[in-house]
Amino acid sequence: MAGSSEAEIDLTPAMNLEPVPLLDWLIIMPVAWCIVIGTFLLMMRKNTAQQHLVAIPAMAVQVLITAGLLSQIIINGPTTMVMGRWLPPFGIAFTVDILGAVLAFTAAVVALACTIYGIKDVNHSGRRYGFYSFLFLLMAGVSGAFLTGDIFNLYVWFEVLLIASFGLLILGSEKGQLDGATKYAFLNLVATTLFLIATAYLYGIFGTLNMADIALKIAQSDGTLPLNTVAGLFVLAFVMKAAAFPVNFWLPASYHTPRVVVSALFAGLLTKVGVYAILRVYTMLFSLQREALEPTVNIDALSFAVAIVACLTMLLGAIGALAQTNVRRLLGFLVVSGIGMMLIGVAIGTREAIGGTIFYAVHSILVMTALYIAAGMAAKLCGGAEDMTKIRGIYQKNTLLAAITLMLFLAVAGLPPFSGFWPKLMLVKASIELIIPWWAPFSILLTGFLTTIAVARVWALSYWKPEDDAEDMAETEKGNGALGVSDFVPLIALTIIVVAVGLFPQSVFELAYQSAEQLINPVAYIESVFGSEVVE
Amino acid sequence: MEAWMAVVVGALFAVSIYLMLSKHIIRILIGAAILGNAVNLLIFTNGRLTREVPPIIGVDESVLSAQAANPLPQALVLTAIVIAFSFFAFLLVLGYRAYQELGSDNTDEMRVAEPVDDQTPPLGY
């Protein structure tokens, strides 16, 4: 009976009966690969001596996969793959544009650096508790969030990366870790629940979860729908994930408690997923409606609120960094400060500003990870001390480390010729060009100034100032012995990228502009999902 | 029916926010659990609350008839329930471990990661 009715039904309106092109499988590969390797590493949980032999090549393959995906997207434009052969908007779609591919690639590079740094930083008990498995599952969540084109699926990837990050955060179960993890876990749970509420309302309004479909329907809406409320909920949820003022307090409370490699990974990746989600949902989906309604007004109420939040976040981050003695806590505040920098671009919303935000996100992923690794190495030289007053004379003990750290400090403060300078330049330029209050460019410049003071003080006191205690110098040899190849390789590699991006920013500029273009006018994104005849 | 559910969801949100404003981990935990359930009911209500009519699209139709409940929010709720449940289990253990290690479930007294007597950085070279 079932067979006879099946023969009469034409499946073409609902399903794609063509085989999926081979290159489209690249879209799902970063996620699938990470889950497979993560599971495999879970099986060899007890072979703590061999885990990194699997993890490092596997993460290198992840870098190659995402690099291949990025080059494909640059050549062919946004590409879509739909699960289960259902035609969009019914199936869960993975849609990749340049923004997603660039961030997935950068995340993979940073994760590879952390995998290598983890060889020495994570001891056998940490590995037995599944450090490498969690690392790969975290990467699966991060890559999935960057690549998915379905808003409920984005929520699921947020939860995947969140639960993996819990595992990494409490690796070791020390008092400080439990304390920090409690605050981290509760605030992030509330943030993802807010995200779920906003998604539910969006589904209630439009009856679809596919982002391209939502973008089309928002563009066609007549302004009577309660879209600003939903957009506000989304922004609140993502701003909480990204750790912006006034919902930033989970970050400085927890990021200095886990192992250095975990801090480095989190500082690079997690908050940027929040910024990515704001860019995707707020800039791509909701700006269509705003422009259609008020083409002459440059900045609407919600963007104005985001601008205020952005300026307060960057200033609070820099001022918080000034008040810290613990170097890792200081770096946590600098992560927060960088989030403010990215949000100001979102608030302005022009092509230059969004480009600056994307450039800054790439810069921040690289430089914050490198800084945490450098801080961990400096702490190793001084017997595990993380206090600014206890880390002494790094320049005497290890000149290379001191020089690299100086470069990274200058990069994070946004001074030329390092990678932090260019996105800041783009953002200041964009904020001056647009009719936006004077305090926006002023806050960016003041933040740069305060950050310079904060990091310069660390460098002067802990790195440049010579060791006055002679007997401590005797321990230097021991400290230098603690640093190995696996410490220096990821740090030097990341620093080379930071310097190279600073000296030759042209290609990153172009990528950032192209992805901003695709976000502001997502015709290519929508066409890749529905085909060209839907968009007029 | 939907209007009554909206009232129930609103009441659950109020209760959960009240509980989460507390300083004690156990109250925040119960608040978070109620928040998850409130959101689940919200999504569930989104897809209409009707019985008896099966959600089947007929041969000549292209959309679900207005009398039937939309099954997709129910599928979303299933996902959300699983996630919320696993998070609650994790948070319960985390809260208990934090209580064991730190000797308090008052968030004001949980100051190991951010000590109260934190010194300020030196002002001179």
Boltz contact constraints between the chains, C-beta under 6 A:
constraints:
  - contact:
      token1: [A, 159]
      token2: [B, 83]
      max_distance: 6.0
  - contact:
      token1: [A, 175]
      token2: [B, 101]
      max_distance: 6.0
  - contact:
      token1: [A, 175]
      token2: [B, 112]
      max_distance: 6.0
  - contact:
      token1: [A, 176]
      token2: [B, 112]
      max_distance: 6.0
  - contact:
      token1: [A, 176]
      token2: [B, 113]
      max_distance: 6.0
  - contact:
      token1: [A, 178]
      token2: [B, 97]
      max_distance: 6.0
  - contact:
      token1: [A, 178]
      token2: [B, 98]
      max_distance: 6.0
  - contact:
      token1: [A, 178]
      token2: [B, 101]
      max_distance: 6.0
  - contact:
      token1: [A, 179]
      token2: [B, 110]
      max_distance: 6.0
  - contact:
      token1: [A, 179]
      token2: [B, 112]
      max_distance: 6.0
  - contact:
      token1: [A, 179]
      token2: [B, 113]
      max_distance: 6.0
  - contact:
      token1: [A, 180]
      token2: [B, 113]
      max_distance: 6.0
  - contact:
      token1: [A, 182]
      token2: [B, 94]
      max_distance: 6.0
  - contact:
      token1: [A, 182]
      token2: [B, 98]
      max_distance: 6.0
  - contact:
      token1: [A, 185]
      token2: [B, 91]
      max_distance: 6.0
  - contact:
      token1: [A, 185]
      token2: [B, 94]
      max_distance: 6.0
  - contact:
      token1: [A, 186]
      token2: [B, 28]
      max_distance: 6.0
  - contact:
      token1: [A, 189]
      token2: [B, 32]
      max_distance: 6.0
  - contact:
      token1: [A, 189]
      token2: [B, 87]
      max_distance: 6.0
  - contact:
      token1: [A, 193]
      token2: [B, 35]
      max_distance: 6.0
  - contact:
      token1: [A, 193]
      token2: [B, 39]
      max_distance: 6.0
  - contact:
      token1: [A, 196]
      token2: [B, 39]
      max_distance: 6.0
  - contact:
      token1: [A, 197]
      token2: [B, 39]
      max_distance: 6.0
  - contact:
      token1: [A, 200]
      token2: [B, 42]
      max_distance: 6.0
  - contact:
      token1: [A, 200]
      token2: [B, 43]
      max_distance: 6.0
  - contact:
      token1: [A, 200]
      token2: [B, 46]
      max_distance: 6.0
  - contact:
      token1: [A, 204]
      token2: [B, 46]
      max_distance: 6.0
  - contact:
      token1: [A, 253]
      token2: [B, 113]
      max_distance: 6.0
  - contact:
      token1: [A, 253]
      token2: [B, 114]
      max_distance: 6.0
  - contact:
      token1: [A, 257]
      token2: [B, 113]
      max_distance: 6.0
  - contact:
      token1: [A, 325]
      token2: [B, 119]
      max_distance: 6.0
  - contact:
      token1: [A, 325]
      token2: [B, 121]
      max_distance: 6.0
  - contact:
      token1: [A, 388]
      token2: [B, 121]
      max_distance: 6.0
